[in-house]
């Protein structure tokens, strides 16, 4: 799953909590313009979660997705 941290209506960590049952141990990547430390406490106990700071380009995103999927395999 790839999600922004701050979204209208639901924050990314809340989305993960609701989706975890469907995701199993699949890797999760959060993208944000905020520092990771500002929301890391909301992810306590979660595994296979990574962070990618904004701004990013599509090539960087694709490379990180590939890396995360390889680590999960």
N, C-alpha and C positions, 0 to 999 in steps of 0.2 A: 504494500500500500504506500502511496506517496500522497502526502497531505501538507497543506500549509498549516502553520500553528494557529494563526489568528484568522478566523473566518466569520462571516455573519451567521448568527443563529447557533453555531456550535463550534467550540474550539477543537483543534486537532487531537489533543490528548483525550478529550471526551469521546470523539469519534472512534479513536482506537479502543477505548474501553468497551464501547458498544459493538465494535466489529471483531474484537479479539476472538470470540467464539467461532467466527467464520474463517478467520485468518489462520488459526492454529499457530504454528511457529514461523509463519512467513515473515520475511523481513519488512520493516516499516521505515520509511524515510520521511522526516519532517523537514520542511523548507520554511525559512523565516528570515525576515529582516531584523528580528530581535535576537539578542544573544541567547545562546543555548542555556546558559545559566539562569535566565529569567523564567524558564518553564520546566527545567529538568526535574524539579521536585514533583511535578504533576505526573511524571513518568516512572516514579519509584516502583520497583518490582517488575517493570517491563524488560523483556529481552529482545534482542534483534532489532533494536531501534537505533537509527543513525540520524545525523543532522547535517543539513547543507545550508549554509548561509546565503541569503540573497545579497546582491544580485547574482544571478547565474545565467549562463547561456545554455542552449540546448545540447551542445557537445559535452560540456561539463556534466550536465544532468545525465546524459546517456552513459558516460564513462562511470559515474558513481553507481548508477543502477546496475550496470554490468558487474562492477566490483562487489556490490552487496549480494547479488544473486550468486556469484561464484563463492563467496564466503558461506552462504547458506547451503550450498550443495554438498 
